[in-house]
Amino acid sequence: MDGPMAQPTVSKCLKQVTEALNSSSILRTYIKFPQNRQERNFIKESFYEKYGFPGIRGCIDCTHIAIVRPQENEERFFNRKHFHSINYM
């Protein structure tokens, strides 16, 4: 589908994705949180050793959602992959 999407359609899609991500099989398989201080410290130390960032306990992956070129502030939405997008977490 090309072109803009109606707000009710976006809301319906967002609801369906949120419900899917909240299913127990997805939560158990793909979404992990450290369960104790030892796990949190291990993650924090690993980030520091690898990237030099202190105090990091995790990160979120994001994706670019292509959008129609905006009329205002167009340059703010032009990404490194050479298309207009919003960054979605």
C-alpha positions as CSV (number, residue, x, y, z in Angstrom):
1,M,0.0,0.0,0.0
2,D,1.4,3.4,-1.0
3,G,0.5,6.7,0.5
4,P,-0.7,7.8,3.9
5,M,-2.6,5.5,6.3
6,A,-5.7,6.5,8.2
7,Q,-5.4,7.0,11.9
8,P,-8.0,4.3,12.8
9,T,-6.0,1.8,10.7
10,V,-2.7,2.8,12.5
11,S,-4.5,2.4,15.8
12,K,-5.8,-1.0,14.9
13,C,-2.4,-2.2,13.7
14,L,-0.7,-0.9,16.8
15,K,-3.2,-2.7,19.0
16,Q,-2.7,-6.0,17.2
17,V,1.1,-5.7,17.4
18,T,1.0,-4.8,21.1
19,E,-1.3,-7.8,21.8
20,A,1.1,-10.1,19.8
21,L,4.1,-8.9,21.7
22,N,2.4,-9.4,25.0
23,S,1.6,-13.1,24.3
24,S,3.4,-15.4,26.7
25,S,5.2,-17.3,24.0
26,I,6.7,-14.1,22.6
27,L,7.6,-12.8,26.0
28,R,9.3,-16.0,27.1
29,T,11.2,-16.4,23.9
30,Y,12.3,-13.0,22.8
31,I,12.0,-10.5,25.6
32,K,14.5,-10.9,28.4
33,F,15.2,-8.8,31.5
34,P,18.0,-9.5,34.0
35,Q,16.5,-11.3,37.0
36,N,19.0,-10.4,39.7
37,R,21.9,-8.0,40.6
38,Q,24.6,-10.4,39.3
39,E,22.9,-10.5,35.8
40,R,22.5,-6.7,35.8
41,N,26.2,-6.2,36.8
42,F,27.3,-8.6,34.1
43,I,25.4,-6.7,31.4
44,K,26.7,-3.4,32.7
45,E,30.3,-4.5,32.7
46,S,30.0,-6.1,29.3
47,F,28.7,-2.9,27.7
48,Y,31.5,-0.9,29.4
49,E,34.2,-3.3,28.2
50,K,32.9,-3.5,24.7
51,Y,31.7,0.0,24.0
52,G,33.1,2.2,26.9
53,F,29.6,3.3,28.0
54,P,29.3,3.2,31.8
55,G,26.1,2.2,33.6
56,I,24.3,0.6,30.6
57,R,22.0,-2.3,31.5
58,G,20.4,-3.0,28.1
59,C,19.2,-1.6,24.9
60,I,16.3,-1.6,22.5
61,D,16.4,-2.4,18.8
62,C,14.7,0.1,16.5
63,T,13.6,0.1,12.9
64,H,12.9,2.8,10.3
65,I,9.3,3.1,9.1
66,A,9.2,4.7,5.6
67,I,7.0,7.8,5.3
68,V,5.9,10.2,2.6
69,R,8.4,13.1,2.3
70,P,7.1,15.7,4.8
71,Q,6.6,19.3,3.5
72,E,8.1,20.8,6.7
73,N,11.5,19.9,8.2
74,E,12.1,17.3,5.5
75,E,15.7,17.0,6.4
76,R,14.9,15.7,9.9
77,F,13.3,12.6,8.4
78,F,15.9,11.7,5.8
79,N,17.8,8.8,7.2
80,R,21.2,7.3,6.6
81,K,19.7,4.7,4.2
82,H,18.6,7.5,1.9
83,F,14.8,7.6,2.4
84,H,12.4,9.4,4.6
85,S,11.4,7.6,7.8
86,I,10.5,7.7,11.4
87,N,12.5,5.7,13.9
88,Y,10.3,3.2,15.7
89,M,11.1,1.3,18.9
